[in-house]
Amino acid sequence: MQVVEIADPLPGLGQVVIQTAAIGVGGVDAMIRRGTLGGTGFRPGQVPGSEVAGEVVRVGDGVDPAWVGRRVWAFTGVGGGYVEQAVASVSDVVALPDGLSSTDAVTLGSAAPVAHFGLTHARFAPGESVLVRGAAGSIGIAAVQLAARARAGAVAVTTSSQERGSRLRELGATHVLDRAGVGGTTSFDVIVDVVGGSGLPDFLDRLAPNGRLVAVGMVAGFPPADFGMRLLDAFQQARSFSTFSLNTVPTTARDQARADLFDAAARGRLVAVVDDVLPLAAAPEAHRRMDAGTVFGRIVLRP
């Protein structure tokens, strides 16, 4: 990746242009770059990034001019976010409440709704035990807080160090396991899995009877092709596995949930954990840190 000069964008029908104040660097960006998200990596000239926050400076045809001057969060699609001025469909724009910074908005804007709806998809109920696998990323951190806030009976996490475990306890975790799931509670009603990869089948074995594992990410790649045999081998336990994508949530419900989560953060009831804020030109360094697994929370770029 390298910084280049491009022309200021013009909004099309139903679009807005946003002067970016903060740009989220997500795990999905790294997966697209590596070619592990159904593709072959970034093409020459492609701009990475999927979420930004800032001020609307121009609107296209069919968009209410009242959007100009408003602070917003926006989803830019599978690319186009690592820029000083970003284009987004107005249907993918959410106004920011007073008291919520642009940096916090891009830390929560994609991650918190995935965590929220992932728990819903798992049919989580108060009193049930929850394990968040891969809890040090922005989705995992949000899931820990939301499960704790919803009165989970226990909130366990997998993480790579005692220091990270201590930070997750401060956010609501009650049990800390290592990356292989060793330690603490032996079974869980719900597992929210951000990691995937070769270790996923072992976590199917950690489900309680009628337990549900929901994969909300695959940052370590896909599991073995025969991973479903773990469920069949424990047929009488009635365990289940599913995937979840925010793309399946109707726009109205998604935007309402995102607005509610932003409001909770502005009121101090949800914490945005920012690992570091770097200049836009340091995007390659941000990706190197993600590949090295040293990020806790989210890295944010600032133009």
matplotlib code that plots the C-alpha trace (Angstrom):
import matplotlib.pyplot as plt

x = [0.0, 1.1, -0.3, -1.2, -3.1, -6.5, -9.2, -11.8, -14.8, -18.2, -21.3, -23.6, -27.3, -28.2, -24.6, -22.8, -19.1, -17.6, -14.5, -13.0, -11.8, -11.2, -10.9, -11.3, -8.8, -10.7, -9.8, -11.8, -9.5, -6.5, -8.5, -9.3, -5.6, -4.4, -7.0, -8.6, -12.1, -13.2, -10.7, -7.1, -6.1, -6.2, -6.0, -3.6, -5.2, -7.8, -8.4, -8.8, -11.1, -14.8, -15.8, -15.2, -16.5, -16.4, -18.5, -20.7, -19.5, -21.4, -24.6, -25.7, -29.1, -31.9, -30.2, -31.6, -29.2, -29.6, -27.0, -24.3, -22.4, -23.6, -21.1, -21.7, -20.4, -20.5, -19.9, -18.1, -18.4, -15.5, -13.1, -12.8, -12.3, -8.6, -9.1, -9.4, -12.8, -15.0, -18.1, -21.0, -24.6, -26.8, -28.5, -25.2, -24.8, -25.7, -25.6, -23.4, -24.6, -23.0, -20.3, -19.1, -15.8, -15.2, -12.4, -14.8, -17.4, -15.2, -14.1, -17.7, -19.5, -19.0, -17.9, -20.6, -23.5, -21.9, -21.5, -25.0, -26.7, -24.3, -25.6, -29.1, -28.5, -27.2, -30.5, -28.6, -30.7, -29.8, -28.2, -26.6, -22.8, -21.0, -17.5, -16.0, -13.3, -10.8, -11.9, -9.0, -10.4, -13.0, -15.9, -14.8, -14.5, -17.9, -19.4, -17.8, -19.4, -22.8, -23.0, -22.1, -24.6, -27.3, -26.6, -24.9, -24.3, -20.6, -18.5, -15.4, -12.8, -9.8, -6.8, -3.0, -1.7, -2.5, -2.3, -5.0, -7.0, -6.9, -8.1, -10.9, -11.9, -12.2, -14.7, -16.9, -15.1, -15.4, -13.2, -10.0, -8.8, -5.8, -6.2, -6.8, -9.7, -7.8, -8.8, -12.0, -15.5, -15.6, -18.8, -20.8, -24.3, -23.2, -19.8, -19.2, -16.3, -14.3, -11.4, -12.5, -9.5, -8.2, -9.1, -12.9, -13.8, -12.3, -14.6, -17.7, -16.7, -17.0, -20.7, -23.1, -26.2, -28.3, -25.3, -24.9, -21.6, -22.0, -19.1, -19.0, -15.5, -12.9, -9.7, -7.7, -9.3, -11.8, -12.1, -11.3, -13.9, -15.1, -15.5, -19.2, -18.4, -17.8, -21.5, -22.6, -20.3, -22.1, -25.5, -27.3, -26.0, -28.1, -25.3, -25.5, -23.2, -24.1, -22.5, -23.6, -23.2, -24.4, -25.5, -28.5, -30.0, -32.5, -31.2, -33.7, -32.9, -29.2, -29.2, -31.4, -29.1, -26.0, -27.6, -28.5, -25.0, -23.5, -25.8, -24.7, -21.1, -21.8, -23.4, -20.4, -22.3, -20.2, -16.4, -14.6, -11.1, -8.6, -5.3, -3.6, -4.3, -2.0, -1.7, -3.2, 0.3, 0.9, -1.8, 0.9, 2.2, -1.4, -1.8, 1.6, 0.5, -2.8, -0.9, 1.4, -1.5, -0.4, -3.6, -6.0, -9.1, -8.9, -6.3, -7.7, -6.2, -6.5, -6.0]
y = [0.0, 3.5, 7.0, 8.6, 11.8, 11.4, 13.8, 14.9, 12.6, 13.6, 12.0, 10.0, 9.4, 8.7, 9.3, 11.6, 12.7, 12.7, 14.6, 11.9, 12.5, 8.9, 5.6, 2.2, -0.5, -3.8, -7.5, -7.7, -5.2, -7.5, -10.5, -8.8, -7.7, -11.3, -12.7, -14.9, -13.4, -15.0, -13.1, -12.7, -9.7, -6.0, -5.1, -2.3, 1.0, -0.4, 1.7, -0.3, 0.4, 0.0, 2.4, 6.1, 8.9, 12.6, 15.5, 15.3, 18.0, 17.2, 15.3, 13.8, 13.8, 12.4, 13.2, 15.7, 18.7, 18.8, 16.1, 18.6, 19.6, 16.7, 14.4, 10.8, 7.3, 5.5, 2.1, 2.5, -1.1, -3.5, -0.6, 3.1, 4.1, 5.0, 8.4, 12.1, 12.2, 9.1, 8.3, 6.3, 5.6, 7.7, 4.4, 3.4, 6.6, 7.1, 10.4, 10.5, 11.7, 14.5, 13.2, 10.4, 11.0, 10.0, 7.7, 5.9, 5.7, 3.8, 1.5, 0.5, 1.2, -2.2, -4.3, -3.6, -4.4, -7.7, -8.6, -7.5, -9.4, -12.3, -12.8, -12.5, -15.0, -17.4, -17.0, -15.9, -15.5, -13.8, -16.3, -18.4, -18.8, -17.2, -17.8, -15.2, -16.7, -14.1, -11.5, -9.0, -7.7, -5.0, -7.5, -9.7, -6.7, -5.5, -9.0, -9.3, -6.0, -6.7, -10.2, -8.9, -6.0, -8.5, -10.4, -13.5, -16.2, -16.2, -14.4, -16.4, -15.2, -16.7, -14.5, -14.7, -13.2, -12.4, -8.7, -9.0, -11.2, -8.5, -5.9, -8.1, -8.7, -4.9, -4.9, -7.7, -11.1, -13.5, -16.3, -16.1, -19.1, -19.5, -19.5, -23.3, -22.8, -24.3, -23.1, -22.1, -23.3, -26.5, -25.9, -23.0, -22.3, -19.8, -19.4, -16.3, -17.2, -14.5, -16.8, -19.9, -21.8, -25.2, -24.9, -24.3, -28.1, -28.2, -25.4, -27.3, -29.9, -27.1, -26.5, -27.5, -29.6, -27.5, -25.1, -22.9, -21.7, -18.7, -17.9, -14.1, -14.0, -16.3, -14.3, -17.5, -18.9, -21.7, -24.7, -28.3, -29.5, -32.3, -30.1, -30.9, -34.4, -33.1, -32.2, -35.6, -37.4, -35.7, -36.0, -36.6, -33.2, -31.4, -28.8, -26.5, -24.4, -21.4, -18.4, -14.8, -11.9, -8.3, -8.4, -10.5, -7.8, -5.5, -1.9, -0.3, -2.8, -2.5, 1.3, 1.4, -1.0, 1.0, 4.2, 2.7, 1.3, 4.8, 6.3, 3.8, 4.6, 8.4, 7.8, 5.7, 2.4, 0.9, 1.3, 1.8, 0.3, 2.0, 0.3, 3.3, 6.2, 6.5, 8.9, 7.7, 7.1, 4.5, 2.1, -0.5, -0.4, -0.9, -4.0, -5.3, -5.1, -6.9, -9.7, -9.9, -10.2, -7.4, -5.2, -5.0, -3.3, -1.3, 0.8, 4.0, 6.1, 9.8, 11.8]
z = [0.0, -0.7, -0.5, -3.9, -4.9, -6.5, -7.6, -5.1, -5.6, -6.8, -5.3, -7.5, -7.2, -3.5, -2.4, 0.0, 0.2, 3.7, 4.8, 6.9, 10.4, 11.3, 9.3, 10.9, 10.1, 10.4, 10.2, 7.0, 5.4, 6.1, 4.8, 1.6, 1.2, 1.7, -0.6, 2.1, 1.7, -1.5, -3.7, -4.7, -2.7, -3.6, -7.2, -8.3, -7.7, -5.3, -2.2, 1.1, 3.9, 4.7, 7.4, 8.0, 10.2, 9.5, 8.1, 5.0, 2.6, -0.6, -1.5, -4.8, -6.5, -4.4, -1.0, 1.5, 1.5, 5.3, 5.5, 4.6, 7.7, 9.8, 11.6, 10.5, 10.4, 7.0, 5.4, 2.1, 0.9, 0.4, -0.3, -0.7, 3.0, 3.3, 1.8, 2.9, 1.2, 1.0, -0.9, 0.6, -0.1, 2.1, 3.1, 4.7, 6.7, 10.4, 12.2, 15.2, 18.6, 20.5, 22.8, 20.5, 18.8, 15.2, 16.5, 18.7, 16.0, 13.6, 16.5, 17.1, 13.9, 12.3, 15.2, 17.8, 15.5, 14.5, 18.2, 19.0, 16.2, 16.6, 20.1, 18.9, 16.1, 18.8, 20.7, 23.7, 26.9, 30.2, 32.6, 29.9, 29.7, 26.8, 25.4, 23.1, 21.0, 19.7, 22.3, 21.8, 18.5, 18.2, 17.6, 20.5, 22.9, 22.0, 22.4, 25.9, 27.0, 25.4, 27.0, 30.4, 30.1, 29.1, 32.4, 31.0, 33.7, 32.8, 30.1, 29.2, 26.7, 24.8, 24.6, 24.2, 27.5, 31.1, 30.4, 27.7, 30.0, 32.8, 30.4, 29.2, 32.8, 33.3, 30.3, 31.8, 31.3, 34.2, 33.0, 30.9, 28.8, 26.6, 22.8, 22.8, 25.3, 28.3, 31.7, 33.6, 32.6, 30.6, 28.6, 27.3, 26.1, 23.5, 21.7, 19.6, 17.3, 15.5, 14.7, 12.8, 11.4, 12.3, 15.9, 15.4, 15.8, 19.3, 20.4, 19.1, 21.8, 24.4, 23.8, 26.5, 25.6, 23.2, 22.9, 19.9, 18.2, 15.9, 13.6, 13.1, 11.5, 10.0, 10.6, 10.8, 7.7, 7.2, 9.4, 8.1, 5.6, 8.0, 11.0, 11.1, 12.2, 15.7, 15.9, 14.5, 16.9, 19.7, 18.2, 21.5, 22.8, 20.2, 19.6, 16.6, 14.4, 12.3, 10.6, 10.8, 8.5, 9.1, 5.4, 6.4, 8.7, 7.2, 6.8, 9.1, 11.9, 11.4, 11.4, 14.5, 16.4, 15.3, 16.5, 19.8, 20.3, 19.4, 22.0, 24.6, 23.9, 24.1, 27.5, 28.7, 28.8, 26.0, 25.7, 22.4, 22.8, 20.5, 20.2, 18.4, 16.1, 13.2, 10.2, 6.9, 5.4, 8.2, 6.9, 5.9, 9.5, 10.8, 8.7, 9.8, 13.4, 12.6, 10.9, 13.9, 16.3, 18.5, 18.2, 21.2, 20.0, 16.8, 15.0, 13.6, 10.7, 10.7, 7.5]

ax = plt.figure().add_subplot(projection="3d")
ax.plot(x, y, z, "-o")
ax.set_aspect("equal")
plt.show()
